[in-house]
């Protein structure tokens, strides 16, 4: 009888240990896990196609040191309804702001951004997710969403050439630079218009994975990229 009781206790302890391990794994920070980084691509009605397609292509081509995909990408919108890009392209998001996985990298494209900045729920998600992300990047007029979220306060930034003066007016604490492809503040990175988002994303990949990974991604895209920085070897 005593031995049977001991066996039951041991089995219960083992079961509890297994359950605790599952709970611990669920709460483990992303940076302590192996595997690709989560990249959330915000999409919305009026988003510029290349603003999100450019960074998407770069992250898709990027590989880690073992040749495996380094990033897991998903499109996020306020609802699961298809959004319309540039008046004719329909895109269905993978997740909504209510159920998407926690992003390690948040991508904010440009285009018709007014609907986003006026939407309280979406802006709250951007602020909360961006505050916890390893990196937040914007393309083109996505900088206005960054500014509305408070991410550009006291920093340097850029946007599409035609919106430089407007960003200076709406974000007086930001040093807005022109005639640059992108501006890196560390965790917050902004790019100029449209195709400049490709250069910026290759720069981010080089920072995270090393120059070789970024150059291979550019080669896979057959994109002529001229790195302007010295990047750490991975």
Buried (B, 14 or more C-beta within 10 A) or exposed (E): EEEEEEEEEEEEEEEEEEEEEEEEEEEEEBEEEEEBBBBBBBBBBBBBBBBBBBBBBBBBBBBBEEEEBBBBBBBBBBEEEBBBBEEEEEBEBBBBBEEBEEBBBBBBBBBBBBBBBEBEEBBEBBBEBBEEBBBBBBBBBBBBBBBBBBBBEEBBBBBBEEBBEBBBEBBEEBEBBEEBBBBBBEBBBBBBBBBBBBBBBBBBBBBBBBBBBBBBBBEBBEBEBEBEEEBEEE
